[in-house]
Each structure stands twice: as C-alpha cells, then as structure tokens.
Amino acid sequence: MGYEFSLMSADIDEKGIRKEKPEELVMALAEAKADSIVSKLQTMNNQDKDERPTILIAADTVVVYEGVVREKPANEKEAREFIKGYSGGHAATVGSVIVTNLKTGFRKGEWDRVEIYFHKIPDEIIEKLIEEGAVLHVAGGLIIEHPLIMPYVKEVVGTTDSVMGLPKALTEKLIKEAL
C-alpha cells in the first residue's frame, strides 16, 4: 500500500476471547491486539522517539462455515475436514481492522465480510495443501490465493485482500480518518 511499517506481535490469548457473533469476535480480538501493542510501546525504552510509529493497525480474521466460526486448525486432521467442507460449497471470512493514532489517541475500527464459493476440490489437492502445511497457520485453513486452490475458487463476493487478512480499502479509509 506504499507505507513504511514495522511489525509487532501482540501477546494475547486469542482463545481466551470469545464472542457469539463473528463480527464481535474479530473486533474484540483486534482491540485486544491493539491494547497489547500500545502497552508494549509505552513500556519500551525508545531513545529515538521519531522511530515510534504514529499509526497502529491491528487486525483479525476468522472463517465462518455453516454459521460456525473457524480459527486456525488444531492439526492436519482438522485442516483436512475444513477444506473438504468447502469443496463444492462456500464459506465466508469476517475480518476486522482497528486503527489507532498513537499521538492523538484516536481509535476506530470496522469489520468486513467476504463470501467465497468453491468448485469441488479434489482429494489429491487437499492432501498436497495439508502436506505443504501453510493451511495449518491460517483461519479456517483457508488460503484462496494459493496456486493449488485458486482453480477451485468459483466466486469471491468481496475483496481477496480481505480474505487474506487485511482489507486494503477499509484500512486506507480508517488511516485517513485517524490522521
């Protein structure tokens, strides 16, 4: 998106945060991540204050399949079940973005939902995805931009970047509001 940035991880227990609705869950998770990083920044001993970021962006994404929230698969068996479920069907991603201006304290967040429809995904493709392992590290084991899965994506209603974890247009809008 043309910005220079630094990455920081938030030390939060994501499983300890539960909400009934996926929209509320991703907002609560992003809020907890933002709070964790703000706290970490306040306790860091930075000699050069200009190096500190002025805008903090925190985000989270979950997959919703048949009304149930799916986070990262616990193991290969669960990842396989997740992907087989998508085959010939559909899933959705619900993602959040929270932007905080660290100088003014302004904070605003919103969520985004994308529907993804799939053709039948052959078992050998699912096995290759599992063997490769990347699907074990993403919400719902869902990576629609992966070269093995792309041919089986029938339709995306929304933006692919949102499915990947950071909706660019929403993020840009929130950054502009925060500045």
C-alpha atoms as an extended CHARMM CRD file, in Angstrom:
* protein
*
       179  EXT
         1         1  MET       CA              0.0000000000        0.0000000000        0.0000000000  PROA      1               0.0000000000
         2         2  GLY       CA              3.0800000000        2.2240000000       -0.0950000000  PROA      2               0.0000000000
         3         3  TYR       CA              3.6030000000        2.6820000000        3.6490000000  PROA      3               0.0000000000
         4         4  GLU       CA              6.7700000000        2.0220000000        5.6040000000  PROA      4               0.0000000000
         5         5  PHE       CA              5.9410000000       -0.0400000000        8.6830000000  PROA      5               0.0000000000
         6         6  SER       CA              7.2350000000       -2.2040000000       11.4860000000  PROA      6               0.0000000000
         7         7  LEU       CA              5.6220000000       -5.4180000000       12.6320000000  PROA      7               0.0000000000
         8         8  MET       CA              4.9570000000       -6.2730000000       16.2630000000  PROA      8               0.0000000000
         9         9  SER       CA              3.2100000000       -9.2690000000       17.7040000000  PROA      9               0.0000000000
        10        10  ALA       CA              0.5410000000       -8.8820000000       20.3310000000  PROA      10              0.0000000000
        11        11  ASP       CA              0.9220000000      -11.0940000000       23.3670000000  PROA      11              0.0000000000
        12        12  ILE       CA             -2.7020000000      -12.0750000000       23.8470000000  PROA      12              0.0000000000
        13        13  ASP       CA             -4.5450000000      -15.3280000000       24.4640000000  PROA      13              0.0000000000
        14        14  GLU       CA             -6.8410000000      -15.3780000000       21.4270000000  PROA      14              0.0000000000
        15        15  LYS       CA             -8.6770000000      -18.4860000000       22.6820000000  PROA      15              0.0000000000
        16        16  GLY       CA             -9.4560000000      -16.6230000000       25.9080000000  PROA      16              0.0000000000
        17        17  ILE       CA            -11.5390000000      -14.0720000000       23.9920000000  PROA      17              0.0000000000
        18        18  ARG       CA            -14.9350000000      -15.4430000000       22.9880000000  PROA      18              0.0000000000
        19        19  LYS       CA            -17.9220000000      -13.7070000000       21.4270000000  PROA      19              0.0000000000
        20        20  GLU       CA            -21.0590000000      -15.2070000000       19.9510000000  PROA      20              0.0000000000
        21        21  LYS       CA            -21.0670000000      -13.2920000000       16.6630000000  PROA      21              0.0000000000
        22        22  PRO       CA            -18.0280000000      -13.4900000000       14.3510000000  PROA      22              0.0000000000
        23        23  GLU       CA            -18.1520000000       -9.7120000000       13.7790000000  PROA      23              0.0000000000
        24        24  GLU       CA            -17.9410000000       -9.0980000000       17.5400000000  PROA      24              0.0000000000
        25        25  LEU       CA            -15.1630000000      -11.6970000000       17.9150000000  PROA      25              0.0000000000
        26        26  VAL       CA            -12.8340000000      -10.2030000000       15.2870000000  PROA      26              0.0000000000
        27        27  MET       CA            -13.3830000000       -6.7010000000       16.6540000000  PROA      27              0.0000000000
        28        28  ALA       CA            -12.6360000000       -7.8730000000       20.2260000000  PROA      28              0.0000000000
        29        29  LEU       CA             -9.5050000000       -9.7200000000       19.0610000000  PROA      29              0.0000000000
        30        30  ALA       CA             -8.1870000000       -6.7280000000       17.0940000000  PROA      30              0.0000000000
        31        31  GLU       CA             -8.9590000000       -4.4310000000       20.0450000000  PROA      31              0.0000000000
        32        32  ALA       CA             -7.0370000000       -6.7460000000       22.4060000000  PROA      32              0.0000000000
        33        33  LYS       CA             -4.1100000000       -6.8430000000       19.9620000000  PROA      33              0.0000000000
        34        34  ALA       CA             -4.0890000000       -3.0380000000       19.7160000000  PROA      34              0.0000000000
        35        35  ASP       CA             -4.2310000000       -2.6610000000       23.5240000000  PROA      35              0.0000000000
        36        36  SER       CA             -1.3810000000       -5.1610000000       23.9450000000  PROA      36              0.0000000000
        37        37  ILE       CA              0.8490000000       -3.3670000000       21.4560000000  PROA      37              0.0000000000
        38        38  VAL       CA              0.0510000000        0.1080000000       22.8500000000  PROA      38              0.0000000000
        39        39  SER       CA              1.0130000000       -1.1940000000       26.2950000000  PROA      39              0.0000000000
        40        40  LYS       CA              4.2140000000       -2.7330000000       24.8950000000  PROA      40              0.0000000000
        41        41  LEU       CA              5.1330000000        0.5440000000       23.1580000000  PROA      41              0.0000000000
        42        42  GLN       CA              4.5640000000        2.5340000000       26.3590000000  PROA      42              0.0000000000
        43        43  THR       CA              6.9300000000        0.2940000000       28.3430000000  PROA      43              0.0000000000
        44        44  MET       CA              9.6540000000        0.1590000000       25.6830000000  PROA      44              0.0000000000
        45        45  ASN       CA             12.6130000000        2.4240000000       26.3310000000  PROA      45              0.0000000000
        46        46  ASN       CA             12.9490000000        4.1430000000       22.9600000000  PROA      46              0.0000000000
        47        47  GLN       CA             15.7750000000        6.6610000000       22.8290000000  PROA      47              0.0000000000
        48        48  ASP       CA             14.7110000000        7.9640000000       19.4200000000  PROA      48              0.0000000000
        49        49  LYS       CA             11.0320000000        8.8960000000       19.7350000000  PROA      49              0.0000000000
        50        50  ASP       CA             10.7970000000        9.5970000000       15.9750000000  PROA      50              0.0000000000
        51        51  GLU       CA             11.2390000000        5.8650000000       15.3210000000  PROA      51              0.0000000000
        52        52  ARG       CA              7.9620000000        5.0740000000       17.0550000000  PROA      52              0.0000000000
        53        53  PRO       CA              5.0070000000        4.5170000000       14.7560000000  PROA      53              0.0000000000
        54        54  THR       CA              2.3040000000        7.1530000000       14.7670000000  PROA      54              0.0000000000
        55        55  ILE       CA             -0.4420000000        4.8720000000       13.4360000000  PROA      55              0.0000000000
        56        56  LEU       CA             -1.0930000000        1.3940000000       14.8300000000  PROA      56              0.0000000000
        57        57  ILE       CA             -3.0650000000       -1.0640000000       12.7150000000  PROA      57              0.0000000000
        58        58  ALA       CA             -4.4200000000       -4.2120000000       14.3530000000  PROA      58              0.0000000000
        59        59  ALA       CA             -6.5000000000       -6.7860000000       12.5150000000  PROA      59              0.0000000000
        60        60  ASP       CA             -8.0330000000      -10.2260000000       12.8440000000  PROA      60              0.0000000000
        61        61  THR       CA             -9.8570000000      -12.6440000000       10.5590000000  PROA      61              0.0000000000
        62        62  VAL       CA            -11.9790000000      -15.7260000000       11.1120000000  PROA      62              0.0000000000
        63        63  VAL       CA            -13.6930000000      -18.0660000000        8.6920000000  PROA      63              0.0000000000
        64        64  VAL       CA            -17.4040000000      -18.7640000000        9.0730000000  PROA      64              0.0000000000
        65        65  TYR       CA            -18.6620000000      -22.0830000000        7.7240000000  PROA      65              0.0000000000
        66        66  GLU       CA            -22.3000000000      -23.1150000000        8.1590000000  PROA      66              0.0000000000
        67        67  GLY       CA            -22.6790000000      -20.4930000000       10.8880000000  PROA      67              0.0000000000
        68        68  VAL       CA            -19.6840000000      -21.7470000000       12.9110000000  PROA      68              0.0000000000
        69        69  VAL       CA            -16.5230000000      -19.6910000000       13.4830000000  PROA      69              0.0000000000
        70        70  ARG       CA            -13.3270000000      -21.4050000000       12.3840000000  PROA      70              0.0000000000
        71        71  GLU       CA             -9.9540000000      -20.2190000000       13.5880000000  PROA      71              0.0000000000
        72        72  LYS       CA             -6.5880000000      -21.8410000000       12.7770000000  PROA      72              0.0000000000
        73        73  PRO       CA             -6.9190000000      -25.6240000000       12.5080000000  PROA      73              0.0000000000
        74        74  ALA       CA             -5.5840000000      -27.5030000000       15.5470000000  PROA      74              0.0000000000
        75        75  ASN       CA             -3.9600000000      -30.2200000000       13.4250000000  PROA      75              0.0000000000
        76        76  GLU       CA             -3.8000000000      -31.7950000000        9.9460000000  PROA      76              0.0000000000
        77        77  LYS       CA             -6.9950000000      -33.8020000000       10.5260000000  PROA      77              0.0000000000
        78        78  GLU       CA             -8.9800000000      -30.6630000000       11.3300000000  PROA      78              0.0000000000
        79        79  ALA       CA             -7.4540000000      -28.7660000000        8.3610000000  PROA      79              0.0000000000
        80        80  ARG       CA             -8.4500000000      -31.6440000000        6.0580000000  PROA      80              0.0000000000
        81        81  GLU       CA            -12.0400000000      -31.6100000000        7.4260000000  PROA      81              0.0000000000
        82        82  PHE       CA            -12.2340000000      -27.8410000000        6.9740000000  PROA      82              0.0000000000
        83        83  ILE       CA            -11.1000000000      -27.9000000000        3.3310000000  PROA      83              0.0000000000
        84        84  LYS       CA            -13.2740000000      -30.9150000000        2.4390000000  PROA      84              0.0000000000
        85        85  GLY       CA            -16.2240000000      -28.9430000000        3.8230000000  PROA      85              0.0000000000
        86        86  TYR       CA            -15.5180000000      -26.0370000000        1.4770000000  PROA      86              0.0000000000
        87        87  SER       CA            -15.3570000000      -28.3470000000       -1.5570000000  PROA      87              0.0000000000
        88        88  GLY       CA            -18.3920000000      -27.6840000000       -3.7440000000  PROA      88              0.0000000000
        89        89  GLY       CA            -19.7680000000      -25.2880000000       -1.1330000000  PROA      89              0.0000000000
        90        90  HSD       CA            -18.9870000000      -21.9270000000        0.3510000000  PROA      90              0.0000000000
        91        91  ALA       CA            -17.5270000000      -20.1720000000        3.3580000000  PROA      91              0.0000000000
        92        92  ALA       CA            -17.1390000000      -16.5810000000        4.4880000000  PROA      92              0.0000000000
        93        93  THR       CA            -14.3900000000      -14.5910000000        6.1140000000  PROA      93              0.0000000000
        94        94  VAL       CA            -15.0770000000      -11.9020000000        8.6600000000  PROA      94              0.0000000000
        95        95  GLY       CA            -12.1570000000       -9.5650000000        9.2080000000  PROA      95              0.0000000000
        96        96  SER       CA            -11.5880000000       -6.5270000000       11.3560000000  PROA      96              0.0000000000
        97        97  VAL       CA             -9.2400000000       -3.5650000000       11.2200000000  PROA      97              0.0000000000
        98        98  ILE       CA             -8.6360000000       -1.1790000000       14.1020000000  PROA      98              0.0000000000
        99        99  VAL       CA             -6.5220000000        1.9180000000       13.5270000000  PROA      99              0.0000000000
       100       100  THR       CA             -5.0940000000        3.9050000000       16.4420000000  PROA      100             0.0000000000
       101       101  ASN       CA             -3.3240000000        7.2590000000       16.1540000000  PROA      101             0.0000000000
       102       102  LEU       CA             -0.7180000000        6.9010000000       18.9010000000  PROA      102             0.0000000000
       103       103  LYS       CA             -0.1680000000       10.6570000000       19.1980000000  PROA      103             0.0000000000
       104       104  THR       CA             -3.8130000000       11.7450000000       19.4700000000  PROA      104             0.0000000000
       105       105  GLY       CA             -5.3590000000        8.5760000000       20.9270000000  PROA      105             0.0000000000
       106       106  PHE       CA             -7.9750000000        8.4400000000       18.1530000000  PROA      106             0.0000000000
       107       107  ARG       CA             -9.0900000000        4.8510000000       17.5530000000  PROA      107             0.0000000000
       108       108  LYS       CA            -11.6270000000        3.4690000000       15.1170000000  PROA      108             0.0000000000
       109       109  GLY       CA            -12.3810000000        0.0280000000       13.7860000000  PROA      109             0.0000000000
       110       110  GLU       CA            -14.7090000000       -1.7040000000       11.3860000000  PROA      110             0.0000000000
       111       111  TRP       CA            -15.3010000000       -5.2010000000       10.0680000000  PROA      111             0.0000000000
       112       112  ASP       CA            -15.6670000000       -6.6550000000        6.5960000000  PROA      112             0.0000000000
       113       113  ARG       CA            -17.3280000000       -9.8550000000        5.3460000000  PROA      113             0.0000000000
       114       114  VAL       CA            -16.4760000000      -11.7620000000        2.1570000000  PROA      114             0.0000000000
       115       115  GLU       CA            -18.2960000000      -14.8080000000        0.7280000000  PROA      115             0.0000000000
       116       116  ILE       CA            -16.2350000000      -17.4460000000       -1.1030000000  PROA      116             0.0000000000
       117       117  TYR       CA            -17.7830000000      -20.1250000000       -3.3200000000  PROA      117             0.0000000000
       118       118  PHE       CA            -15.8510000000      -23.2290000000       -4.3680000000  PROA      118             0.0000000000
       119       119  HSD       CA            -15.9350000000      -25.8260000000       -7.1070000000  PROA      119             0.0000000000
       120       120  LYS       CA            -15.3180000000      -29.4260000000       -6.0000000000  PROA      120             0.0000000000
       121       121  ILE       CA            -11.7530000000      -29.6450000000       -4.6330000000  PROA      121             0.0000000000
       122       122  PRO       CA            -10.0820000000      -32.9960000000       -5.4820000000  PROA      122             0.0000000000
       123       123  ASP       CA             -8.7600000000      -35.0390000000       -2.5380000000  PROA      123             0.0000000000
       124       124  GLU       CA             -5.2340000000      -35.0430000000       -4.0090000000  PROA      124             0.0000000000
       125       125  ILE       CA             -5.2030000000      -31.2210000000       -3.9740000000  PROA      125             0.0000000000
       126       126  ILE       CA             -6.3750000000      -31.2100000000       -0.3530000000  PROA      126             0.0000000000
       127       127  GLU       CA             -3.6050000000      -33.6760000000        0.5600000000  PROA      127             0.0000000000
       128       128  LYS       CA             -0.9620000000      -31.5440000000       -1.1770000000  PROA      128             0.0000000000
       129       129  LEU       CA             -2.1710000000      -28.4750000000        0.7400000000  PROA      129             0.0000000000
       130       130  ILE       CA             -2.0200000000      -30.3730000000        4.0450000000  PROA      130             0.0000000000
       131       131  GLU       CA              1.4150000000      -31.8040000000        3.2490000000  PROA      131             0.0000000000
       132       132  GLU       CA              2.7470000000      -28.3350000000        2.4220000000  PROA      132             0.0000000000
       133       133  GLY       CA              1.4920000000      -27.0960000000        5.7970000000  PROA      133             0.0000000000
       134       134  ALA       CA              0.6030000000      -23.4320000000        5.1530000000  PROA      134             0.0000000000
       135       135  VAL       CA             -3.1200000000      -24.1490000000        5.6960000000  PROA      135             0.0000000000
       136       136  LEU       CA             -2.3530000000      -25.0620000000        9.3200000000  PROA      136             0.0000000000
       137       137  HSD       CA             -1.3980000000      -21.4600000000       10.1090000000  PROA      137             0.0000000000
       138       138  VAL       CA             -4.4150000000      -19.5350000000        8.7800000000  PROA      138             0.0000000000
       139       139  ALA       CA             -8.0100000000      -19.0830000000        9.9090000000  PROA      139             0.0000000000
       140       140  GLY       CA            -10.1670000000      -21.9760000000        8.7660000000  PROA      140             0.0000000000
       141       141  GLY       CA             -7.2600000000      -23.4770000000        6.8120000000  PROA      141             0.0000000000
       142       142  LEU       CA             -8.4100000000      -21.1730000000        4.0150000000  PROA      142             0.0000000000
       143       143  ILE       CA             -5.8610000000      -19.7350000000        1.5550000000  PROA      143             0.0000000000
       144       144  ILE       CA             -7.7430000000      -18.7910000000       -1.6190000000  PROA      144             0.0000000000
       145       145  GLU       CA             -4.6860000000      -17.1310000000       -3.1890000000  PROA      145             0.0000000000
       146       146  HSD       CA             -2.6730000000      -20.3720000000       -3.0270000000  PROA      146             0.0000000000
       147       147  PRO       CA             -1.8340000000      -21.6700000000       -6.5600000000  PROA      147             0.0000000000
       148       148  LEU       CA             -3.2170000000      -25.1280000000       -5.7150000000  PROA      148             0.0000000000
       149       149  ILE       CA             -6.5910000000      -23.7960000000       -4.5410000000  PROA      149             0.0000000000
       150       150  MET       CA             -7.0880000000      -20.8570000000       -6.9590000000  PROA      150             0.0000000000
       151       151  PRO       CA             -8.5030000000      -23.0120000000       -9.8020000000  PROA      151             0.0000000000
       152       152  TYR       CA            -11.2140000000      -24.2670000000       -7.4310000000  PROA      152             0.0000000000
       153       153  VAL       CA            -12.4270000000      -20.8390000000       -6.2990000000  PROA      153             0.0000000000
       154       154  LYS       CA            -15.6670000000      -20.2780000000       -8.1860000000  PROA      154             0.0000000000
       155       155  GLU       CA            -16.5070000000      -16.7780000000       -6.9380000000  PROA      155             0.0000000000
       156       156  VAL       CA            -15.3910000000      -14.2520000000       -4.3430000000  PROA      156             0.0000000000
       157       157  VAL       CA            -18.0480000000      -11.7510000000       -3.2660000000  PROA      157             0.0000000000
       158       158  GLY       CA            -15.8880000000       -9.0420000000       -1.7210000000  PROA      158             0.0000000000
       159       159  THR       CA            -12.1550000000       -8.4660000000       -1.9110000000  PROA      159             0.0000000000
       160       160  THR       CA             -9.4250000000      -11.1090000000       -1.9630000000  PROA      160             0.0000000000
       161       161  ASP       CA             -7.1740000000       -8.9310000000        0.2280000000  PROA      161             0.0000000000
       162       162  SER       CA             -9.8400000000       -9.0430000000        2.9290000000  PROA      162             0.0000000000
       163       163  VAL       CA             -9.8390000000      -12.8510000000        2.7960000000  PROA      163             0.0000000000
       164       164  MET       CA             -6.0370000000      -12.7310000000        3.1050000000  PROA      164             0.0000000000
       165       165  GLY       CA             -6.3490000000      -10.7640000000        6.3530000000  PROA      165             0.0000000000
       166       166  LEU       CA             -6.2170000000       -7.0330000000        5.6430000000  PROA      166             0.0000000000
       167       167  PRO       CA             -8.8860000000       -5.2830000000        3.5840000000  PROA      167             0.0000000000
       168       168  LYS       CA             -6.8900000000       -2.5340000000        1.8560000000  PROA      168             0.0000000000
       169       169  ALA       CA             -9.7410000000       -0.1220000000        1.1010000000  PROA      169             0.0000000000
       170       170  LEU       CA            -11.1020000000       -0.3080000000        4.6570000000  PROA      170             0.0000000000
       171       171  THR       CA             -7.5910000000        0.0850000000        6.1310000000  PROA      171             0.0000000000
       172       172  GLU       CA             -6.8780000000        3.1200000000        3.9250000000  PROA      172             0.0000000000
       173       173  LYS       CA            -10.2130000000        4.7020000000        4.8980000000  PROA      173             0.0000000000
       174       174  LEU       CA             -9.5050000000        4.2270000000        8.6140000000  PROA      174             0.0000000000
       175       175  ILE       CA             -5.9350000000        5.5610000000        8.3050000000  PROA      175             0.0000000000
       176       176  LYS       CA             -7.2430000000        8.7210000000        6.6180000000  PROA      176             0.0000000000
       177       177  GLU       CA             -9.7950000000        9.1880000000        9.4170000000  PROA      177             0.0000000000
       178       178  ALA       CA             -7.0640000000        8.7320000000       12.0500000000  PROA      178             0.0000000000
       179       179  LEU       CA             -4.6610000000       11.2880000000       10.5650000000  PROA      179             0.0000000000
